[in-house]
Amino acid sequence: MIHLEITKSSTPLALGLYEYDFDQISIGRSKKNDLIFLDKELPLQYLVIKIVQGQLIVQSLTPSPYFFVNEKKISGVLKLKPQDVIAFGDNQIRILQSSVSNMSADFSSAYETFNKKSPEMRFALEFIEDILLNLEKDSNV
């Protein structure tokens, strides 16, 4: 389980507390991430925060971009502890706590099955998501 707070974001509606009942969350611009940031400078798949052998870590998913933890420039992998702040672009995430959960974080097989059985539903959900993102964007203008 991972608890965090988005304390600063280029997307104001993203601010707030988040609680994930699984041991891994992905961060990036893609709709396939658990935390989606609309920052155009951000890669589609950017970071992953996960629990490995009882330790919370943050790991870059791309070779070149870096991020900051407690104002120190990082690339690669770093252990995290409560109150650590991860920063990238105009965004900041504060780690609140973590603990190992019983739920699996690998939803790729479920996503593939859903995509094969109901491709029209995936397009409908993406269409609705695009409309909501555009409404959010228009309300911020």
C-alpha positions in Angstrom: 0.0 0.0 0.0 1.4 3.4 -0.9 0.1 6.7 0.5 1.2 10.0 -1.0 0.2 13.6 -1.5 0.6 15.6 -4.6 1.5 19.0 -3.2 2.3 20.9 -6.4 1.1 20.2 -10.0 0.7 21.8 -13.3 -2.8 20.2 -13.2 -4.6 21.8 -10.2 -7.2 19.1 -10.0 -4.4 16.6 -9.3 -3.6 18.1 -5.9 -4.4 16.1 -2.9 -4.0 12.8 -1.0 -3.8 9.4 -2.8 -3.9 5.9 -1.4 -3.0 2.9 -3.6 -3.8 -0.6 -2.3 -1.1 -2.2 -4.4 2.7 -2.2 -4.2 3.5 -0.3 -7.4 2.3 2.9 -9.1 3.4 4.3 -12.4 3.8 7.9 -13.2 3.8 9.7 -16.6 1.8 11.4 -19.3 0.2 8.2 -20.7 -3.3 7.3 -19.8 -2.0 3.9 -18.8 -0.3 5.3 -15.7 -1.7 5.3 -12.2 -0.7 9.0 -11.8 -1.2 11.0 -14.9 0.4 14.4 -15.3 -0.4 16.5 -18.4 3.0 18.1 -18.5 4.1 18.0 -22.2 7.8 17.7 -21.1 7.1 14.5 -19.2 7.7 11.2 -20.9 4.7 8.8 -21.4 6.2 6.4 -18.9 8.4 8.3 -16.5 8.7 6.9 -13.0 7.5 4.0 -10.9 7.2 4.0 -7.1 7.2 0.4 -5.8 7.8 -1.7 -2.7 10.6 -4.1 -3.2 11.6 -6.5 -0.4 9.7 -4.2 2.1 11.5 -1.0 0.9 9.8 1.8 -1.0 11.8 2.9 -4.1 11.4 5.3 -6.9 12.8 4.3 -10.3 13.2 6.2 -13.6 11.7 4.4 -16.5 13.7 6.3 -19.1 17.5 6.5 -19.5 17.9 10.3 -19.8 15.4 12.3 -17.8 16.1 12.9 -14.1 14.0 13.8 -11.1 14.6 15.3 -7.7 14.2 13.7 -4.3 14.5 16.2 -1.4 16.0 18.7 -3.9 18.8 16.3 -5.0 19.1 15.4 -8.6 18.5 11.7 -9.2 18.5 9.3 -12.1 18.0 5.5 -11.8 16.7 4.1 -8.5 16.5 5.5 -5.0 15.1 4.2 -1.7 12.4 6.4 -0.2 11.1 7.1 3.3 8.1 8.9 4.7 8.1 12.7 4.1 10.5 12.4 1.1 9.5 14.8 -1.7 9.8 13.7 -5.4 9.9 16.6 -7.8 9.8 16.8 -11.6 8.8 19.8 -13.8 6.1 21.7 -12.0 5.1 18.7 -9.9 5.8 17.5 -6.4 4.8 14.3 -4.6 5.3 13.8 -0.9 5.5 10.2 0.4 3.3 9.7 3.4 3.7 6.0 4.1 4.0 2.5 2.5 3.4 -1.1 3.5 3.3 -4.3 1.7 -0.2 -5.3 0.5 -1.6 -8.5 -0.7 -2.8 -7.2 -4.0 -0.9 -7.6 -7.2 0.0 -4.5 -9.2 0.4 -6.3 -12.6 -2.8 -5.5 -14.4 -1.3 -6.0 -17.9 -2.9 -9.4 -18.5 -6.3 -8.1 -17.3 -5.9 -5.0 -19.6 -5.0 -7.2 -22.6 -8.0 -9.5 -21.9 -10.3 -6.5 -21.6 -8.9 -5.0 -24.8 -9.4 -8.2 -26.8 -12.9 -8.9 -25.5 -14.2 -5.3 -25.6 -12.1 -3.0 -27.8 -15.1 -0.7 -28.4 -15.4 -0.2 -24.6 -11.7 0.9 -24.5 -12.4 3.5 -27.2 -15.5 4.7 -25.4 -13.6 5.1 -22.1 -10.7 6.9 -23.8 -13.2 9.2 -25.5 -14.9 10.0 -22.2 -11.5 10.6 -20.6 -10.5 13.0 -23.5 -13.7 15.0 -23.0 -13.1 15.3 -19.3 -9.5 16.4 -19.8 -10.6 19.0 -22.3 -13.3 20.3 -19.9 -10.6 20.5 -17.2 -8.3 22.3 -19.6 -11.0 24.8 -20.7 -12.0 25.5 -17.1 -8.4 26.5 -16.3 -8.2 29.1 -19.2 
